Amino acid sequence: MKLFKKINNNKGKFALLIASVFAISCSDFIDVDKDTDNPTVAPLNLLLTGTQVDLNDVTDFQNFTGTILSVYTHQGTSREEQDQYGTKSDNLPMNNDWNSIYLTLTNLETLISQATASGDMVYVGIAQMQKAYLMSIAVDLWGDVPYSEANQLATGIVSPKFDDQKEIYTSILALIDTAKINIASDEGTQKPSDDDLFYGGDTDKWVRFANTFKLKLYNQTRLTADFDQAGFDALVAENNFFTSNADDFQFNQTANLSPTDERNKLYLESYNSTQFGTYQSPWFYEILKGMNPNIHNGNPDPRIPYYFYNQLANGEFPPDQGNAETGDPKADYWDKSTGFFSIRFGSVGPNRDFSAENSYTYPGIFPSGGLYDDESAKVVDGNSGTGIAPHRILTFDEFLYIQAELIHVNKLAGNATTKLEQAITASFAKVDQVVDGNGSAQNIPTLSGSAGVTTFIAKVMTEFAAASTEKKLEIIMTQKWVGTFGDPFDQFNDYRRTGYPVLANPTGPSPEYQLNNGDAFPLIDSQTVQNNPFQVSFYYTQNELNTNQNAPAQKDPSTYKIFWDN
């Protein structure tokens, strides 16, 4: 009887359950406007990963404005409009970067809002650091940009005002401090791990990056009249910066081909493409070779075979465009003693536009994940290397160069000579780290501690000791430029701030334009240079000017300076 009563009681409950399910099902069936297969709220881990992939795309050497800045900083050359500093307001890569920055900021605001609501403050802090970094990029490229009213379509703002660039920088510095607090709080039930593609959820590394990045911003603003000395002093006193290249803020590329090709973008643009977009800079090459009479003359850099891969052997005649019968290589730039083959910046020579993919020098294993130049001199393709090389954004060796500069200009205590030597040493160690992670089948020697590296560094330090105060700054900035090959954003900032490294002048008597290649290379006429002066900022994108009612008038990028550019 007890069993029977129990069944009967449960039958009533079961009937009530069936009725409830039926009512809910009917309600869901009637609610046809709700898409249950495509949720409108993304999980925090997916949002974080997506924003980091986008941040990498924005700042990559061979993506969007990176393709322009690599030419502006003379680490690459091109046949595109960035050649001769000719970027226009409707330039596609520049427009892509503007759009990508603000799209990524929209996703970051979503991540910040959702993580704040759920109390997961580590996610909030990491998102705030990414926001600070992207906004610094926007200011460094364009100056005044939308910030306080940006990404507020939900509140009805469709034409955000352009904020003062200096005020944005002040907000960025404050945002970094807030981000540090949130990251270090360890608050929340959800914590980043594998979804954090930069540091795997390591909050200590994120705080060290925040401090190191903030030091970089202070270094950029050190010449402004109202430099934040108190904030700078507090940051230095905290003394929690990068400690080794294990702290590097970089995006680690892989050899995965599916669902998307995750190899280094410079590798894909060169080795995996039938058409080059960026060529290896003869100016950069000649400084590495010790051929430039102005700096490091007679002191060849041991990183050359790690930076470049020559398809031509020493003395080998270019096969795909040269005229062997007349002895004319039909080369815009060719150093036959090594096989380095490229085009000059600003060239209007008769041999610039030949298709010579079987002769051109390719980016090496360090910047692109391609080949180490073991003098095999073979024609390369998309299967020649692994394509595994990180996109280096802010690294330990760059931090040491920043310190060397700050010490040299008496903003930081220390010995500039010692710090410069540490920075150069760390730069060679970084090359070794990238090579070790590449998975190459080649037999590649270790740079650090080798006789060639020891000799090179010793000669640089001798040159530094004998240099004037101004020349010392040039040597620091030139070695930073060489060591950070593949990071044109910071190099573009450094050149505008300091005037160093000295860049090629297509109308001047530089060795790059005197090398006798037998091609009667003509210099660019002065009128061409006047029409395309160096751009100290970028045009505002034409799309923004056309659609934003609060956008300012178009600028002259050759005169519109970023506020820290003194």
C-alpha positions as CSV (number, residue, x, y, z in Angstrom):
1,M,0.0,0.0,0.0
2,K,2.8,2.4,0.8
3,L,4.4,1.6,-2.5
4,F,1.1,2.2,-4.3
5,K,0.6,5.5,-2.6
6,K,4.1,6.6,-3.5
7,I,3.5,5.8,-7.1
8,N,0.3,7.7,-7.1
9,N,1.9,10.7,-5.5
10,N,4.7,10.6,-8.0
11,K,2.2,10.3,-10.9
12,G,0.8,13.6,-9.8
13,K,4.2,15.2,-9.7
14,F,5.2,13.6,-13.1
15,A,1.9,14.9,-14.7
16,L,2.7,18.4,-13.3
17,L,6.2,18.1,-14.8
18,I,4.9,17.1,-18.2
19,A,2.5,20.0,-18.1
20,S,5.3,22.4,-17.2
21,V,7.6,21.1,-20.0
22,F,4.7,21.3,-22.5
23,A,4.0,24.9,-21.4
24,I,7.7,25.9,-21.7
25,S,8.0,24.2,-25.0
26,C,5.0,26.0,-26.4
27,S,6.4,29.2,-25.1
28,D,9.7,28.6,-26.8
29,F,7.9,27.5,-30.0
30,I,5.9,30.7,-30.0
31,D,9.1,32.8,-29.3
32,V,10.3,32.6,-32.9
33,D,12.4,35.7,-32.7
34,K,14.9,34.1,-30.3
35,D,17.8,32.3,-32.0
36,T,18.8,29.6,-29.5
37,D,21.5,28.2,-31.8
38,N,23.5,31.5,-32.0
39,P,23.9,33.0,-28.5
40,T,24.4,36.8,-28.3
41,V,26.7,36.7,-25.4
42,A,30.2,35.2,-26.0
43,P,32.1,33.5,-23.2
44,L,35.0,35.5,-21.8
45,N,37.6,33.0,-22.9
46,L,36.5,33.3,-26.6
47,L,36.3,37.0,-26.4
48,L,39.8,37.3,-25.0
49,T,41.3,35.0,-27.6
50,G,39.6,36.8,-30.4
51,T,40.8,40.3,-29.3
52,Q,44.4,39.0,-29.0
53,V,44.3,37.6,-32.5
54,D,43.0,40.9,-33.7
55,L,45.6,42.9,-31.8
56,N,48.3,40.8,-33.4
57,D,46.9,41.5,-36.9
58,V,46.8,45.2,-36.3
59,T,50.5,45.6,-35.3
60,D,52.1,42.9,-37.5
61,F,55.2,43.6,-39.6
62,Q,53.5,42.4,-42.8
63,N,49.9,43.3,-42.1
64,F,48.1,46.6,-42.7
65,T,50.2,49.7,-41.7
66,G,53.1,47.4,-40.8
67,T,53.8,47.0,-44.5
68,I,54.0,50.8,-44.8
69,L,56.1,51.4,-41.7
70,S,58.7,48.7,-42.6
71,V,59.4,50.8,-45.7
72,Y,59.3,54.1,-43.8
73,T,61.9,52.8,-41.4
74,H,64.0,51.3,-44.2
75,Q,63.9,47.7,-43.1
76,G,62.1,46.9,-46.3
77,T,61.5,48.4,-49.7
78,S,58.5,48.3,-51.9
79,R,56.9,49.0,-55.3
80,E,53.8,50.2,-53.6
81,E,52.8,53.8,-52.7
82,Q,54.7,53.8,-49.4
83,D,57.8,53.9,-51.6
84,Q,59.0,57.6,-51.6
85,Y,56.7,58.1,-48.5
86,G,53.6,58.3,-50.8
87,T,50.9,56.8,-48.6
88,K,47.5,58.4,-49.4
89,S,44.3,58.9,-47.5
90,D,42.5,56.1,-49.2
91,N,45.4,53.6,-48.7
92,L,43.9,50.2,-48.1
93,P,46.2,48.9,-45.4
94,M,45.9,52.1,-43.5
95,N,42.1,52.0,-43.7
96,N,42.2,48.4,-42.6
97,D,44.2,49.3,-39.6
98,W,41.9,52.1,-38.6
99,N,38.8,49.8,-38.9
100,S,40.5,46.9,-37.2
101,I,41.6,49.0,-34.2
102,Y,38.1,50.3,-33.6
103,L,36.5,46.9,-34.2
104,T,38.9,45.3,-31.7
105,L,38.2,48.1,-29.2
106,T,34.5,47.4,-29.5
107,N,35.1,43.7,-28.7
108,L,37.4,44.8,-25.8
109,E,34.6,47.0,-24.4
110,T,32.3,44.0,-24.5
111,L,34.8,41.9,-22.7
112,I,35.4,44.6,-20.0
113,S,31.6,45.0,-19.5
114,Q,30.8,41.3,-19.3
115,A,33.8,40.5,-17.0
116,T,33.0,43.5,-14.8
117,A,29.4,42.3,-14.4
118,S,30.5,38.8,-13.5
119,G,33.3,40.0,-11.2
120,D,36.1,38.3,-13.2
121,M,38.6,41.2,-12.8
122,V,41.7,39.5,-14.2
123,Y,39.9,39.4,-17.6
124,V,39.0,43.0,-17.1
125,G,42.6,44.0,-16.4
126,I,44.0,42.1,-19.4
127,A,41.4,43.7,-21.7
128,Q,42.2,47.1,-20.3
129,M,45.9,46.6,-21.1
130,Q,45.1,45.6,-24.7
131,K,42.9,48.7,-25.0
132,A,45.7,50.9,-23.7
133,Y,48.1,49.4,-26.2
134,L,45.8,49.8,-29.2
135,M,44.9,53.4,-28.3
136,S,48.6,54.2,-28.1
137,I,49.0,52.9,-31.6
138,A,46.1,55.0,-32.8
139,V,47.6,58.2,-31.3
140,D,51.1,57.4,-32.5
141,L,49.9,57.0,-36.1
142,W,47.2,59.6,-36.4
143,G,47.3,62.0,-33.4
144,D,43.8,63.2,-32.4
145,V,41.4,60.3,-32.7
146,P,38.0,59.2,-31.3
147,Y,38.4,57.9,-27.8
148,S,35.9,59.1,-25.2
149,E,32.9,58.7,-27.5
150,A,34.3,55.8,-29.6
151,N,32.4,52.4,-29.7
152,Q,29.2,53.9,-28.3
153,L,26.7,53.0,-31.0
154,A,24.5,51.5,-28.3
155,T,24.1,55.0,-26.7
156,G,23.3,56.6,-30.1
157,I,26.8,58.1,-30.8
158,V,27.4,57.5,-34.5
159,S,29.9,60.3,-35.1
160,P,32.3,60.3,-32.2
161,K,34.4,63.4,-31.5
162,F,38.2,63.4,-32.0
163,D,39.8,63.7,-28.6
164,D,43.1,65.6,-28.0
165,Q,46.0,63.2,-28.5
166,K,47.8,64.4,-25.4
167,E,44.7,63.9,-23.2
168,I,44.3,60.4,-24.6
169,Y,47.8,59.5,-23.6
170,T,47.1,60.8,-20.1
171,S,44.0,58.5,-20.0
172,I,46.1,55.6,-21.3
173,L,48.6,55.9,-18.5
174,A,45.8,56.0,-15.9
175,L,44.2,53.0,-17.6
176,I,47.4,51.0,-17.3
177,D,47.4,51.6,-13.5
178,T,43.8,50.5,-13.3
179,A,44.6,47.4,-15.3
180,K,47.5,46.5,-13.1
181,I,45.2,46.6,-10.0
182,N,42.6,44.4,-11.7
183,I,45.1,41.9,-13.0
184,A,46.8,41.6,-9.6
185,S,43.5,41.3,-7.7
186,D,43.0,37.7,-8.7
187,E,39.3,38.3,-8.3
188,G,36.7,36.2,-10.0
189,T,35.7,32.6,-10.6
190,Q,36.9,32.6,-14.2
191,K,40.6,33.0,-14.8
192,P,42.5,33.2,-18.1
193,S,44.7,30.3,-19.0
194,D,45.2,28.8,-22.5
195,D,42.8,31.4,-23.9
196,D,45.4,34.1,-23.1
197,L,47.7,33.7,-26.2
198,F,50.3,36.1,-24.8
199,Y,51.0,34.9,-21.2
200,G,48.8,31.9,-20.6
201,G,47.1,33.7,-17.7
202,D,50.3,34.5,-15.9
203,T,49.3,37.6,-14.0
204,D,52.9,38.4,-12.8
205,K,54.0,38.6,-16.5
206,W,51.0,40.8,-17.4
207,V,52.0,43.3,-14.6
208,R,55.6,43.3,-15.7
209,F,54.4,44.0,-19.3
210,A,52.2,46.8,-18.0
211,N,55.1,48.5,-16.3
212,T,57.5,48.0,-19.2
213,F,55.0,49.3,-21.7
214,K,54.4,52.3,-19.4
215,L,58.1,53.0,-19.3
216,K,58.1,52.9,-23.1
217,L,55.4,55.5,-23.2
218,Y,57.2,57.7,-20.7
219,N,60.3,57.4,-22.9
220,Q,58.3,58.5,-25.9
221,T,57.0,61.6,-24.0
222,R,60.3,62.5,-22.3
223,L,60.8,65.6,-24.4
224,T,57.4,67.2,-23.8
225,A,57.2,70.3,-21.7
226,D,54.9,68.8,-19.0
227,F,56.5,65.4,-18.8
228,D,55.0,63.4,-15.9
229,Q,58.1,63.3,-13.7
230,A,56.3,62.1,-10.6
231,G,54.6,59.2,-12.4
232,F,57.9,58.3,-14.0
233,D,59.7,58.3,-10.7
234,A,57.0,56.2,-9.1
235,L,57.2,53.6,-11.9
236,V,61.0,53.4,-11.7
237,A,60.8,53.0,-7.9
238,E,58.4,50.1,-8.3
239,N,61.1,48.4,-10.4
240,N,59.0,45.5,-11.7
241,F,59.9,45.3,-15.3
242,F,60.8,42.5,-17.8
243,T,63.6,40.3,-16.4
244,S,64.4,38.1,-19.4
245,N,63.1,37.3,-22.9
246,A,60.7,34.8,-21.1
247,D,58.7,38.0,-20.4
248,D,58.5,39.2,-24.0
249,F,55.1,40.4,-25.2
250,Q,54.8,38.6,-28.4
251,F,52.3,36.6,-30.5
252,N,53.6,33.1,-31.0
253,Q,52.9,31.9,-34.6
254,T,52.7,28.1,-35.3
255,A,52.9,25.9,-38.3
256,N,49.2,25.0,-38.3
257,L,47.5,25.3,-41.7
258,S,44.0,24.6,-40.6
259,P,41.4,26.0,-40.0
260,T,43.6,29.1,-40.7
261,D,47.2,29.4,-41.7
262,E,49.0,30.4,-38.5
263,R,52.5,30.8,-39.9
264,N,54.3,34.1,-39.6
265,K,52.7,36.7,-41.9
266,L,56.0,37.8,-43.4
267,Y,56.7,34.2,-44.3
268,L,53.4,33.9,-46.0
269,E,53.9,37.1,-47.9
270,S,57.3,36.1,-49.2
271,Y,58.0,32.3,-49.2
272,N,54.3,31.3,-49.7
273,S,53.5,33.9,-52.4
274,T,54.4,34.3,-56.0
275,Q,54.5,38.1,-55.7
276,F,56.5,40.1,-53.3
277,G,55.1,43.1,-51.5
278,T,58.1,44.0,-49.4
279,Y,61.7,43.5,-50.4
280,Q,64.8,43.5,-48.2
281,S,66.3,47.0,-47.7
282,P,69.7,47.6,-49.2
283,W,70.2,50.4,-46.7
284,F,69.6,48.1,-43.8
285,Y,71.8,45.4,-45.4
286,E,74.7,47.8,-45.9
287,I,74.7,48.9,-42.3
288,L,74.7,45.3,-41.2
289,K,77.6,44.6,-43.6
290,G,79.6,47.4,-42.1
291,M,79.6,49.2,-45.5
292,N,78.0,52.4,-44.3
293,P,80.8,55.0,-43.7
294,N,78.6,56.8,-41.0
295,I,78.2,54.0,-38.5
296,H,79.6,50.6,-37.6
297,N,81.9,50.8,-40.6
298,G,84.1,47.7,-41.1
299,N,82.1,45.8,-38.4
300,P,79.9,43.3,-40.1
301,D,77.0,42.0,-38.0
302,P,76.8,38.2,-37.3
303,R,73.0,38.3,-37.6
304,I,73.1,38.8,-41.4
305,P,72.5,35.0,-42.2
306,Y,69.7,34.9,-39.6
307,Y,68.0,38.1,-41.1
308,F,68.3,37.3,-44.8
309,Y,68.4,34.3,-47.1
310,N,70.1,34.7,-50.5
311,Q,68.9,32.6,-53.3
312,L,72.0,33.6,-55.3
313,A,75.4,32.2,-54.3
314,N,78.5,34.4,-54.0
315,G,79.1,35.7,-57.5
316,E,76.2,33.8,-59.1
317,F,74.6,35.7,-62.0
318,P,70.9,36.4,-61.6
319,P,69.2,33.8,-63.7
320,D,65.7,35.2,-64.2
321,Q,66.4,38.7,-65.6
322,G,70.2,39.2,-66.1
323,N,71.8,39.3,-69.5
324,A,74.9,37.0,-69.3
325,E,76.0,37.8,-72.8
326,T,76.5,41.5,-72.0
327,G,77.3,41.0,-68.4
328,D,74.4,43.1,-67.3
329,P,72.6,41.7,-64.3
330,K,69.7,44.0,-64.8
331,A,69.6,44.4,-61.0
332,D,68.3,47.5,-59.2
333,Y,70.5,46.3,-56.3
334,W,72.9,43.4,-56.3
335,D,75.9,42.7,-54.1
336,K,77.6,39.9,-56.1
337,S,80.0,39.3,-53.3
338,T,77.2,37.7,-51.2
339,G,74.3,37.3,-53.6
340,F,72.1,39.9,-51.8
341,F,69.6,41.0,-54.4
342,S,66.8,43.6,-54.0
343,I,65.5,47.0,-55.0
344,R,66.3,50.4,-53.6
345,F,64.0,52.7,-51.7
346,G,62.6,55.3,-54.0
347,S,64.0,53.7,-57.1
348,V,62.9,54.8,-60.5
349,G,65.6,52.7,-62.2
350,P,64.9,50.7,-65.3
351,N,65.3,47.3,-63.5
352,R,63.1,47.9,-60.5
353,D,60.0,46.3,-61.8
354,F,61.3,43.0,-63.2
355,S,59.8,39.8,-61.8
356,A,62.8,38.1,-60.2
357,E,61.5,35.8,-57.5
358,N,64.3,33.3,-58.2
359,S,66.9,35.9,-57.5
360,Y,65.5,38.2,-54.7
361,T,66.8,37.9,-51.2
362,Y,64.2,36.6,-48.8
363,P,63.6,37.4,-45.1
364,G,65.5,35.0,-43.0
365,I,64.7,32.7,-40.1
366,F,64.6,35.4,-37.4
367,P,62.0,37.9,-38.8
368,S,59.8,35.4,-40.7
369,G,60.5,31.8,-39.7
370,G,62.1,31.2,-43.1
371,L,65.6,29.9,-43.8
372,Y,68.9,30.5,-42.2
373,D,71.4,31.4,-44.9
374,D,73.7,28.4,-44.9
375,E,74.9,29.4,-48.4
376,S,72.9,26.6,-50.0
377,A,71.6,29.3,-52.4
378,K,68.5,27.5,-53.5
379,V,65.2,28.7,-54.9
380,V,62.7,28.8,-52.1
381,D,59.0,28.2,-51.9
382,G,56.2,27.9,-49.3
383,N,57.6,24.6,-48.1
384,S,61.2,25.8,-47.6
385,G,60.8,26.8,-44.0
386,T,58.5,26.2,-41.1
387,G,57.1,29.7,-40.9
388,I,57.4,29.6,-37.1
389,A,58.6,33.0,-35.8
390,P,56.9,35.1,-33.2
391,H,55.5,38.5,-33.9
392,R,57.6,40.4,-31.4
393,I,55.8,43.5,-30.0
394,L,57.7,44.5,-26.9
395,T,60.7,42.5,-25.8
396,F,63.3,42.3,-23.1
397,D,66.1,43.5,-25.3
398,E,63.9,46.5,-26.5
399,F,63.4,47.3,-22.8
400,L,67.1,47.4,-22.2
401,Y,67.6,49.7,-25.2
402,I,64.9,52.0,-23.7
403,Q,66.8,52.0,-20.4
404,A,70.1,52.8,-22.2
405,E,68.4,55.8,-23.9
406,L,66.9,57.0,-20.7
407,I,70.3,56.7,-18.9
408,H,72.1,58.4,-21.7
409,V,69.8,61.5,-21.6
410,N,70.0,61.6,-17.8
411,K,66.4,60.5,-17.1
412,L,67.4,57.3,-15.4
413,A,70.3,56.5,-13.1
414,G,72.9,54.0,-14.3
415,N,75.7,53.4,-16.8
416,A,74.6,53.8,-20.5
417,T,77.7,51.9,-21.7
418,T,76.9,48.9,-19.5
419,K,73.2,49.0,-20.4
420,L,73.8,49.2,-24.2
421,E,76.1,46.2,-24.0
422,Q,73.4,44.3,-22.1
423,A,70.9,45.3,-24.7
424,I,73.0,44.1,-27.7
425,T,73.8,40.9,-25.9
426,A,70.1,40.3,-25.2
427,S,69.3,41.0,-28.9
428,F,71.6,38.1,-30.0
429,A,70.0,35.9,-27.3
430,K,66.6,36.7,-28.8
431,V,67.7,35.5,-32.2
432,D,68.8,32.2,-30.6
433,Q,65.5,31.9,-28.8
434,V,63.5,32.4,-32.1
435,V,65.7,29.9,-33.9
436,D,65.4,27.3,-31.1
437,G,61.6,27.5,-31.4
438,N,61.5,27.4,-35.2
439,G,61.8,23.6,-35.6
440,S,64.2,24.0,-38.5
441,A,66.0,20.9,-39.9
442,Q,69.0,23.1,-40.8
443,N,72.2,23.0,-38.7
444,I,72.1,26.5,-37.3
445,P,74.9,27.8,-35.1
446,T,74.2,29.5,-31.8
447,L,75.0,33.2,-31.8
448,S,75.4,34.0,-28.1
449,G,78.9,33.7,-26.9
450,S,80.4,33.0,-30.3
451,A,83.7,34.6,-31.3
452,G,82.0,36.6,-34.1
453,V,79.4,38.0,-31.7
454,T,82.0,38.8,-29.0
455,T,84.1,40.7,-31.6
456,F,81.2,42.6,-33.0
457,I,79.9,43.8,-29.6
458,A,83.5,44.8,-28.5
459,K,83.9,46.9,-31.7
460,V,80.5,48.6,-31.2
461,M,81.4,49.4,-27.6
462,T,84.8,50.8,-28.7
463,E,82.9,53.0,-31.2
464,F,80.5,54.1,-28.5
465,A,83.3,55.0,-26.1
466,A,84.9,57.3,-28.7
467,A,81.6,58.9,-29.8
468,S,80.2,62.3,-29.0
469,T,77.1,62.6,-26.9
470,E,74.9,62.9,-30.0
471,K,76.7,60.0,-31.7
472,K,76.2,57.9,-28.7
473,L,72.4,58.4,-29.0
474,E,72.6,57.4,-32.7
475,I,74.5,54.2,-31.8
476,I,71.9,53.2,-29.2
477,M,69.0,53.9,-31.5
478,T,70.7,52.2,-34.5
479,Q,71.3,49.0,-32.5
480,K,67.7,49.1,-31.2
481,W,66.6,49.4,-34.9
482,V,68.7,46.4,-35.9
483,G,67.8,44.3,-32.9
484,T,64.1,44.8,-33.2
485,F,64.0,44.0,-37.0
486,G,60.3,43.2,-37.7
487,D,58.7,45.7,-35.3
488,P,58.3,48.9,-37.4
489,F,55.8,50.6,-35.1
490,D,58.3,51.4,-32.4
491,Q,61.0,52.1,-34.9
492,F,58.8,54.7,-36.6
493,N,58.2,56.3,-33.2
494,D,62.0,56.2,-32.4
495,Y,62.9,57.9,-35.7
496,R,60.4,60.7,-35.3
497,R,61.4,61.2,-31.6
498,T,65.2,61.2,-32.1
499,G,66.0,61.4,-35.8
500,Y,67.8,58.1,-35.5
501,P,68.8,55.8,-37.1
502,V,69.9,57.9,-40.0
503,L,67.8,56.7,-43.0
504,A,68.6,56.5,-46.7
505,N,68.2,59.7,-48.6
506,P,67.3,58.9,-52.2
507,T,68.7,62.2,-53.4
508,G,71.9,62.1,-51.3
509,P,75.4,60.6,-51.7
510,S,74.7,57.5,-49.7
511,P,76.5,54.2,-50.5
512,E,73.2,52.5,-51.3
513,Y,72.9,54.7,-54.4
514,Q,76.5,54.6,-55.4
515,L,77.0,50.8,-55.5
516,N,78.1,50.0,-59.1
517,N,75.6,47.4,-60.4
518,G,76.1,48.4,-64.0
519,D,72.5,49.5,-64.3
520,A,73.1,53.3,-64.6
521,F,70.7,53.9,-61.7
522,P,69.2,57.4,-61.9
523,L,68.7,59.4,-58.8
524,I,65.1,60.6,-58.0
525,D,64.7,64.2,-59.1
526,S,64.2,66.7,-56.4
527,Q,60.7,67.5,-57.5
528,T,59.6,63.9,-56.7
529,V,61.0,64.2,-53.2
530,Q,59.2,67.5,-52.6
531,N,56.0,66.0,-53.7
532,N,56.4,63.1,-51.2
533,P,58.1,64.4,-48.0
534,F,58.6,62.1,-45.0
535,Q,55.2,61.7,-43.3
536,V,55.5,62.4,-39.6
537,S,51.9,61.1,-39.1
538,F,49.3,59.4,-41.2
539,Y,46.5,60.9,-43.2
540,Y,43.1,60.4,-41.6
541,T,41.4,57.6,-43.4
542,Q,39.0,58.9,-46.1
543,N,36.2,56.6,-45.0
544,E,36.2,58.2,-41.6
545,L,36.2,61.7,-43.0
546,N,33.3,60.8,-45.2
547,T,31.1,59.2,-42.6
548,N,31.9,61.0,-39.3
549,Q,30.3,64.4,-39.0
550,N,32.6,65.3,-36.2
551,A,35.8,64.5,-38.0
552,P,38.3,67.3,-38.5
553,A,39.6,68.5,-41.8
554,Q,42.2,66.3,-43.5
555,K,45.7,66.9,-42.3
556,D,49.1,67.4,-44.0
557,P,50.9,64.3,-42.7
558,S,54.3,65.9,-43.4
559,T,53.7,68.7,-40.9
560,Y,51.1,67.3,-38.5
561,K,53.2,66.0,-35.6
562,I,52.3,63.7,-32.8
563,F,52.5,65.7,-29.5
564,W,55.7,63.9,-28.3
565,D,57.6,64.5,-31.5
566,N,59.9,67.3,-30.6
